[in-house]
Amino acid sequence: MQQERTHVALVTGGASGLGRAAAQALAARGDKVAVADLHRDGALACAQEIAGAGGQAVALAIDVTDGASVAQAFREAEAALGPIDVLVNSAGIMGVAPLLDYPIADWERILAVNVTGTFRCAQRAAAGMAARGYGRIVNLASISGVRAGIGRAAYGTSKAAVIGLTRQLAMELGPLGITANAVAPGPVVTAMTADAYTPETRAAFEAMLPVGRLGTAQEIAEAIVFLASPGAGYINGHILAVDGGYLAAGVSRTGSVSR
């Protein structure tokens, strides 16, 4: 479906991984993109790639745990590109540790970035969207927010909270012309998750997944682009699992019980 006009999208965590793929995919469909990340050099590299492909993008520094930083990033994005129509909350961190030994500082940091940071950016974006009667918010959740995993106490809890927040945003912002949805990726190798996928772990997931392989960042980005499109206006409060059938499969392809 073609857009009636060029939209402006702000992508947090846009320097790498799923955020970078989302920023590039949004630019490819014609959006002007603000690539925002704690690491501005990475955001700049992404913005330059977009410009090199004929798109329009700016790079911004953002710390989603800092309200002043978020406000400044939005001001800079709006000054450079115009009012924000689309927000993709992709900024996130993870950590793996046994529950009984989980460092409280790591717990607090993960929730501050993944949950409070998502809320802070959504709240700021929604204020402008509400004034114009249109907006798309797409949050990055995870199947870890639906199905528990060993060592993921903070990460899984944070993504479950993002799912709950997405539904709350959908309910309160829907009457204002704003939709809020989340993409819940399954096993996908990115810079953030690479250390978790040893050859043994990867083989185990491939045996468990109905599609027989891990996903790609580009496949996640396509789902984000769809939910961020004008044509997705009747989809609100939905959690879209892009997981190769992982959540649907109680038994692996080899017949063993998934754990």
C-alpha positions as CSV (number, residue, x, y, z in Angstrom):
1,M,0.0,0.0,0.0
2,Q,1.4,3.4,-1.0
3,Q,1.7,6.1,1.5
4,E,-0.2,9.4,0.8
5,R,2.7,11.4,2.0
6,T,6.2,11.0,3.4
7,H,6.2,10.1,7.1
8,V,8.8,11.0,9.7
9,A,10.0,8.1,11.8
10,L,12.2,8.1,14.9
11,V,14.0,4.8,15.7
12,T,15.7,4.4,19.1
13,G,18.5,1.9,19.2
14,G,19.0,2.6,15.6
15,A,22.8,2.2,15.4
16,S,22.8,-1.6,15.3
17,G,20.8,-4.8,15.2
18,L,17.1,-4.7,14.8
19,G,16.9,-0.9,15.2
20,R,19.3,-0.4,12.4
21,A,17.4,-2.8,10.1
22,A,14.2,-1.0,11.0
23,A,15.6,2.4,10.2
24,Q,16.9,1.2,6.8
25,A,13.6,-0.5,6.0
26,L,11.5,2.5,6.9
27,A,13.8,4.7,4.8
28,A,13.4,2.2,1.9
29,R,9.6,2.7,2.0
30,G,10.1,6.5,1.8
31,D,10.1,7.7,5.4
32,K,12.4,10.3,6.6
33,V,14.2,8.7,9.5
34,A,15.8,10.0,12.7
35,V,18.3,7.4,13.8
36,A,18.7,7.8,17.5
37,D,21.1,5.8,19.7
38,L,23.3,6.1,22.8
39,H,26.2,5.6,20.4
40,R,25.9,8.5,18.0
41,D,28.8,7.3,15.8
42,G,26.8,4.2,15.0
43,A,23.7,6.2,14.4
44,L,25.6,8.4,12.0
45,A,26.9,5.4,10.1
46,C,23.4,4.2,9.6
47,A,22.1,7.6,8.6
48,Q,24.9,7.9,6.0
49,E,24.0,4.4,4.6
50,I,20.4,5.6,4.2
51,A,21.5,8.8,2.5
52,G,23.8,6.8,0.2
53,A,20.8,4.8,-0.9
54,G,18.9,7.9,-1.7
55,G,17.0,8.3,1.5
56,Q,16.8,11.1,4.1
57,A,18.0,10.6,7.6
58,V,19.6,12.3,10.6
59,A,21.7,10.9,13.4
60,L,20.9,11.7,17.0
61,A,22.4,10.9,20.4
62,I,19.8,9.6,22.9
63,D,19.9,8.1,26.3
64,V,16.5,6.7,26.9
65,T,17.1,6.6,30.7
66,D,17.5,10.4,30.8
67,G,14.4,12.5,30.3
68,A,16.4,15.6,29.2
69,S,18.2,13.5,26.6
70,V,15.0,12.1,25.2
71,A,13.4,15.6,25.0
72,Q,16.5,17.0,23.2
73,A,16.6,14.1,20.7
74,F,12.9,14.7,19.8
75,R,13.4,18.4,19.4
76,E,16.4,17.9,17.1
77,A,14.5,15.3,15.0
78,E,11.5,17.5,14.6
79,A,13.7,20.5,13.7
80,A,15.5,18.5,11.0
81,L,12.7,16.4,9.6
82,G,9.4,17.6,10.9
83,P,6.8,16.2,13.3
84,I,7.2,12.6,14.3
85,D,4.6,10.2,12.8
86,V,6.2,6.9,13.7
87,L,8.1,5.9,16.8
88,V,10.0,2.6,16.9
89,N,11.2,1.8,20.4
90,S,14.1,-0.5,19.7
91,A,16.6,0.6,22.3
92,G,17.3,-2.3,24.6
93,I,19.9,-4.2,26.6
94,M,20.0,-7.7,28.0
95,G,22.0,-9.7,30.6
96,V,22.1,-13.4,31.5
97,A,22.7,-14.6,35.0
98,P,21.2,-17.2,37.4
99,L,18.1,-15.9,39.3
100,L,19.7,-16.5,42.7
101,D,22.8,-14.6,41.7
102,Y,21.3,-11.8,39.6
103,P,23.0,-8.5,40.3
104,I,20.4,-5.9,41.4
105,A,22.3,-3.2,39.5
106,D,21.9,-5.2,36.3
107,W,18.2,-5.7,37.0
108,E,17.6,-2.0,37.5
109,R,19.6,-1.0,34.5
110,I,17.8,-3.4,32.2
111,L,14.4,-2.3,33.4
112,A,15.4,1.3,33.2
113,V,16.3,1.0,29.5
114,N,13.8,-1.5,28.2
115,V,10.7,-0.5,30.2
116,T,11.1,3.1,31.4
117,G,13.0,4.1,28.3
118,T,10.2,2.7,26.1
119,F,7.6,4.5,28.2
120,R,9.5,7.8,28.2
121,C,9.9,7.9,24.4
122,A,6.3,6.7,23.8
123,Q,4.9,9.4,26.0
124,R,7.0,12.1,24.3
125,A,6.1,11.0,20.8
126,A,2.4,10.5,21.6
127,A,2.0,14.1,22.8
128,G,2.9,15.4,19.3
129,M,1.0,12.6,17.5
130,A,-2.2,13.4,19.5
131,A,-2.1,17.0,18.5
132,R,-2.2,15.9,14.8
133,G,-4.6,13.0,15.3
134,Y,-2.2,10.4,13.8
135,G,0.6,8.2,15.0
136,R,2.2,4.8,14.9
137,I,4.1,3.4,17.9
138,V,5.9,0.1,17.5
139,N,7.7,-1.4,20.5
140,L,10.3,-4.1,20.4
141,A,9.2,-6.9,22.8
142,S,10.4,-10.5,22.7
143,I,9.2,-14.0,22.9
144,S,11.2,-13.9,26.2
145,G,8.3,-11.7,27.5
146,V,5.9,-14.6,26.8
147,R,7.9,-17.6,27.5
148,A,10.5,-17.8,30.3
149,G,14.1,-18.7,29.8
150,I,17.0,-19.7,32.1
151,G,19.0,-16.7,33.2
152,R,16.7,-14.1,31.7
153,A,15.0,-12.8,34.9
154,A,15.5,-9.2,34.1
155,Y,15.3,-9.3,30.3
156,G,12.2,-11.5,30.2
157,T,10.5,-9.5,32.9
158,S,11.3,-6.3,31.0
159,K,9.9,-7.6,27.8
160,A,6.7,-8.8,29.5
161,A,6.4,-5.3,30.8
162,V,6.8,-3.9,27.3
163,I,3.9,-6.1,26.2
164,G,1.7,-4.8,29.0
165,L,2.7,-1.2,28.3
166,T,1.9,-1.7,24.6
167,R,-1.6,-2.7,25.4
168,Q,-2.0,0.2,27.8
169,L,-0.8,2.6,25.1
170,A,-3.2,1.1,22.6
171,M,-6.1,1.6,24.9
172,E,-5.4,5.2,25.9
173,L,-4.0,6.5,22.7
174,G,-6.3,4.7,20.2
175,P,-9.1,7.4,20.6
176,L,-6.4,10.0,19.6
177,G,-5.6,8.4,16.3
178,I,-2.5,6.6,17.5
179,T,-1.9,2.9,17.3
180,A,0.5,1.0,19.5
181,N,1.7,-2.5,18.7
182,A,4.7,-4.6,19.5
183,V,6.9,-7.0,17.6
184,A,8.1,-10.0,19.6
185,P,11.1,-11.5,17.8
186,G,12.1,-15.1,18.2
187,P,15.6,-16.4,18.0
188,V,17.5,-13.9,15.8
189,V,21.3,-13.3,15.8
190,T,22.2,-9.7,16.3
191,A,25.1,-8.0,18.0
192,M,23.2,-8.0,21.3
193,T,22.4,-11.7,21.2
194,A,25.4,-13.1,19.4
195,D,27.2,-14.2,22.6
196,A,24.1,-16.2,23.6
197,Y,24.1,-18.3,20.4
198,T,26.9,-20.8,20.8
199,P,26.9,-23.4,18.0
200,E,25.2,-25.8,20.4
201,T,22.5,-23.3,21.3
202,R,21.9,-22.4,17.7
203,A,21.6,-26.0,16.7
204,A,19.1,-26.6,19.5
205,F,16.9,-23.7,18.4
206,E,17.1,-24.8,14.8
207,A,15.9,-28.3,15.8
208,M,13.0,-26.7,17.8
209,L,11.8,-24.1,15.3
210,P,9.2,-25.3,12.7
211,V,11.0,-23.3,10.0
212,G,14.3,-25.0,10.9
213,R,16.4,-21.8,11.1
214,L,16.9,-18.6,13.0
215,G,15.4,-15.4,11.8
216,T,17.1,-12.3,10.3
217,A,17.0,-8.7,11.4
218,Q,15.5,-7.9,8.0
219,E,12.5,-10.1,8.7
220,I,11.9,-8.4,12.0
221,A,12.2,-5.0,10.2
222,E,9.6,-5.9,7.7
223,A,7.1,-6.6,10.5
224,I,7.9,-3.3,12.1
225,V,7.4,-1.5,8.8
226,F,4.0,-3.1,8.3
227,L,2.8,-2.1,11.8
228,A,4.1,1.4,11.2
229,S,2.2,1.8,7.9
230,P,-1.1,3.7,7.3
231,G,-2.6,0.4,6.2
232,A,-2.3,-1.0,9.7
233,G,-4.6,1.4,11.2
234,Y,-7.1,-1.2,12.5
235,I,-4.3,-3.1,14.3
236,N,-3.9,-1.8,17.8
237,G,-2.6,-3.4,20.9
238,H,-1.4,-6.5,19.0
239,I,1.8,-8.4,19.9
240,L,3.1,-9.8,16.7
241,A,5.4,-12.8,17.3
242,V,8.0,-13.1,14.5
243,D,9.5,-16.3,15.7
244,G,9.4,-19.0,13.0
245,G,6.6,-20.7,14.9
246,Y,8.6,-21.0,18.2
247,L,5.6,-20.1,20.5
248,A,3.3,-22.3,18.5
249,A,5.6,-25.4,18.7
250,G,5.3,-27.5,21.9
251,V,7.2,-30.3,20.2
252,S,10.3,-29.9,18.1
253,R,10.6,-31.1,14.5
254,T,12.6,-34.1,15.8
255,G,9.8,-35.1,18.1
256,S,11.4,-34.2,21.4
257,V,9.6,-32.0,23.9
258,S,10.7,-28.4,23.7
259,R,12.0,-27.0,27.0
